[in-house]
Amino acid sequence: MGSALQWRIILNWVPDLIDAAGLTLRITTMSFAVALAIGLLVGIVRSRPHRLNALVAAYVEFFRGTPLLVQLFFIYYGLAQVGIVMNAMTAAVVGLGLNGGAYISEIIRGALAGIEKGQYDAAHALGMSRLSTLNSVILPQALRMATPPLVNAFSAMLKDTSLVSLLAITEMMNIANQIYSRTFRAFEIFAVVALTYFVLTFAFSLLSRALERRLAIGQA
């Protein structure tokens, strides 16, 4: 039989794990901000005929159709060979942001498609410009509809940050690997890290459900 589990060994690493969890949340927050900005722009462009549709569609299909890990490696290692050098943190945020933006753009596009055409017509009848109609009438409603899936997208991105450990960023998976290399206690450390990810993502899942209930009440 294998040796008994030694949970107390984790206590020595709690401060490092807390710091790593904080960095994970920081990376997630910054990456999600980039992804949301990209997703809004691309989603709006793709929601109606536009000369840039082919270009943004290619972006969406590429980042949705290739592994995130390959994208991160290309941004961090590949681009450096052609003179575009980023530190690991920047590469992680850019990679996660571009990948997340492709998925968020589809959420935004779907939300915009759910707005009745009559609202566009009514705004135009009142003399509002297309940009004013989008900013003041359409987009606020679309964002309200998209809020729950956007929260879920944040949770998904939080889990995806585990891949940036391969860029030598000391987030949770990187710290977990460091602890394992020194203690060889794989079960305990990876169980704790898995539980930490679960707690964080479950908290955002509860937030998503609360938002869905509130939005449902508001629309009643």
C-alpha positions in Angstrom: 0.0 0.0 0.0 1.0 3.6 -0.6 2.0 5.9 2.3 -0.7 7.6 4.3 -2.0 10.9 3.2 -0.1 13.9 4.8 -2.4 16.9 4.7 -0.4 18.8 7.2 2.4 19.2 4.6 0.2 21.6 2.7 0.0 24.0 5.7 3.6 25.1 5.0 2.6 26.2 1.5 -0.6 28.0 2.3 0.8 31.5 1.9 2.3 30.6 -1.5 -1.0 29.1 -2.6 -2.9 32.2 -1.4 -0.6 34.4 -3.4 -0.9 32.2 -6.4 -4.7 32.2 -6.2 -4.6 36.0 -6.1 -2.4 36.1 -9.2 -4.8 33.7 -10.9 -7.7 36.0 -10.2 -5.7 39.0 -11.4 -4.8 37.3 -14.7 -8.4 36.2 -15.1 -9.7 39.7 -14.5 -7.3 41.4 -16.9 -7.8 38.8 -19.6 -11.6 39.0 -19.3 -11.5 42.8 -19.6 -9.5 42.4 -22.9 -11.9 39.6 -24.0 -15.0 41.6 -23.2 -13.7 44.6 -25.2 -12.8 42.4 -28.2 -16.0 40.4 -27.9 -18.2 43.5 -27.9 -16.5 45.0 -30.9 -16.5 41.8 -32.9 -20.0 40.8 -31.8 -21.4 44.2 -32.9 -19.6 44.0 -36.3 -20.9 40.4 -36.9 -24.5 41.3 -35.9 -25.2 42.9 -39.2 -23.7 43.1 -42.7 -20.3 44.8 -42.7 -17.3 44.9 -44.9 -15.2 43.6 -42.0 -17.3 40.5 -41.5 -15.0 38.1 -43.3 -12.0 39.3 -41.3 -13.6 39.1 -37.9 -15.2 35.7 -38.8 -11.8 34.4 -39.6 -10.5 35.6 -36.2 -13.4 33.9 -34.4 -13.0 30.6 -36.3 -9.3 30.6 -35.7 -9.3 31.2 -32.0 -12.3 28.8 -31.4 -10.8 26.2 -33.7 -7.3 25.9 -32.3 -6.1 24.8 -28.8 -5.6 27.6 -26.3 -2.2 26.1 -25.3 -1.0 26.4 -28.9 -2.2 30.0 -29.1 -0.3 30.9 -25.9 2.9 29.2 -27.1 2.7 31.0 -30.4 2.2 34.4 -28.8 4.9 34.0 -26.2 7.5 31.9 -28.1 6.6 32.2 -31.8 6.1 36.0 -32.0 9.4 36.5 -30.3 11.2 35.1 -33.3 9.8 37.8 -35.5 10.7 40.6 -33.1 7.4 40.8 -31.1 8.6 40.1 -27.6 6.3 40.0 -24.6 6.9 39.1 -21.0 5.0 36.0 -19.8 2.3 38.0 -18.0 1.5 40.1 -21.1 1.5 37.0 -23.3 -0.9 35.3 -21.0 -3.3 38.2 -20.9 -3.2 38.7 -24.6 -3.6 35.0 -25.4 -6.5 34.5 -23.0 -8.1 37.7 -24.1 -8.0 36.9 -27.7 -9.3 33.4 -27.1 -12.0 34.6 -24.8 -12.9 37.4 -27.1 -13.8 34.9 -29.8 -16.3 33.1 -27.6 -17.7 36.3 -26.0 -18.3 37.8 -29.5 -20.7 34.9 -30.1 -22.5 35.6 -26.9 -22.9 39.3 -27.8 -24.0 38.5 -31.3 -26.6 36.1 -30.0 -27.9 38.7 -27.5 -28.1 41.4 -30.2 -30.0 39.0 -32.5 -32.5 38.6 -29.7 -33.5 42.3 -29.8 -36.7 42.8 -31.7 -36.3 44.7 -35.0 -39.1 47.0 -34.0 -36.9 48.6 -31.5 -34.5 49.7 -34.2 -37.3 51.0 -36.2 -38.8 52.9 -33.3 -35.5 54.5 -32.5 -34.9 55.6 -36.1 -38.5 57.0 -36.2 -37.5 59.2 -33.2 -34.6 60.6 -35.2 -31.9 58.7 -33.4 -28.7 57.9 -35.4 -27.6 54.3 -35.8 -24.7 54.8 -33.3 -27.0 56.4 -30.8 -29.6 53.7 -31.2 -26.9 51.1 -30.5 -25.5 52.8 -27.5 -28.7 54.0 -25.8 -31.3 51.4 -26.8 -29.9 48.1 -28.2 -26.6 47.5 -26.4 -27.9 48.0 -22.8 -30.6 45.4 -23.4 -28.2 43.0 -25.1 -25.7 43.2 -22.3 -28.5 42.5 -19.8 -29.4 39.4 -21.7 -25.8 38.4 -22.0 -24.8 38.9 -18.4 -25.4 35.3 -17.1 -23.4 33.7 -20.0 -20.7 36.3 -19.6 -20.3 35.3 -15.9 -20.0 31.7 -17.1 -17.4 32.8 -19.6 -15.4 34.4 -16.7 -15.5 31.1 -14.8 -14.3 29.2 -17.9 -11.4 31.7 -18.3 -10.5 31.2 -14.6 -10.0 27.5 -15.3 -8.1 28.2 -18.5 -5.5 30.1 -16.5 -4.1 26.8 -15.4 -2.4 26.6 -18.8 -0.3 29.8 -18.3 1.8 27.9 -15.8 3.6 26.6 -18.9 4.8 30.2 -19.5 6.5 30.1 -16.1 3.9 32.3 -14.4 3.6 31.5 -10.7 -0.2 31.0 -10.6 -1.8 28.0 -8.9 -0.8 25.2 -11.2 2.8 26.5 -11.3 3.0 26.6 -7.5 1.4 23.1 -7.3 4.1 21.7 -9.6 6.8 23.4 -7.5 5.3 21.9 -4.3 5.1 18.5 -5.9 8.7 18.6 -7.1 9.8 19.2 -3.5 7.5 17.0 -1.6 6.3 14.3 -4.1 2.9 14.5 -2.5 0.8 14.7 -5.7 -2.6 13.7 -4.2 -2.6 16.3 -1.4 -1.4 19.2 -3.4 -3.4 18.7 -6.6 -6.5 17.9 -4.5 -6.2 21.2 -2.7 -5.6 23.1 -6.0 -8.6 21.4 -7.6 -10.7 22.3 -4.6 -9.5 25.9 -4.8 -10.5 26.1 -8.5 -13.8 24.6 -7.7 -14.6 27.0 -4.9 -13.7 30.0 -7.1 -15.7 28.8 -10.1 -18.6 27.7 -8.0 -18.8 31.1 -6.4 -19.1 32.7 -9.9 -21.7 30.0 -10.8 -23.8 31.1 -7.8 -23.4 34.7 -9.0 -24.6 33.7 -12.4 -27.7 32.0 -11.0 -28.5 35.0 -8.8 -28.1 37.3 -11.8 -30.4 35.1 -13.9 -33.1 35.2 -11.2 -32.8 39.0 -10.8 -33.0 39.5 -14.5 -36.0 37.2 -14.8 -37.8 39.3 -12.1 -36.9 42.5 -13.9 -38.3 41.2 -17.1 -41.5 39.9 -15.5 
